[in-house]
Amino acid sequence: DVVMTELPADQAAEILEKVGRRVGIAAGGRASGTLAERVNAAADALRSLGGEIDVVTDGATLRLRAAGCPLSSTVVRRPEACRAMEAFVSEIAGAPVRECCERGERPRCCFAVEPAA
């Protein structure tokens, strides 16, 4: 809340991304192996934060889908917080990630990782 209310939106987004990347580094940093192995490592890191995460293949896209959200009390008020988790997953997977989270009464994390073109 403090970051989002005290700073302009672009600066707040930048800080949330930096926080996510640093937490990703603290959780072990960039994983090695194939894209699928790195995405599974990111899923394991999310599980260590209390998330119930499945990795689902959707065509060429790998999706990390959760039964809930470890930041649910925050993202209900501040959906921008998903950007930090997006950066967290990207840091570990070593690939661009797009959050596709479900918001509402019961938020659920979702992160899409597509292979490089």
Secondary structure, 3 states (H helix, E strand, C coil): CHHHHHCCHHHHHHHHHHHHHHHHHHCCCCCCCCHHHHHHHHHHHHHHCCCCEEEEEECCEEEEEECCCCCHHHHCCCHHHHHHHHHHHHHHHCCCEEECCECCCCCECEEEECCCC
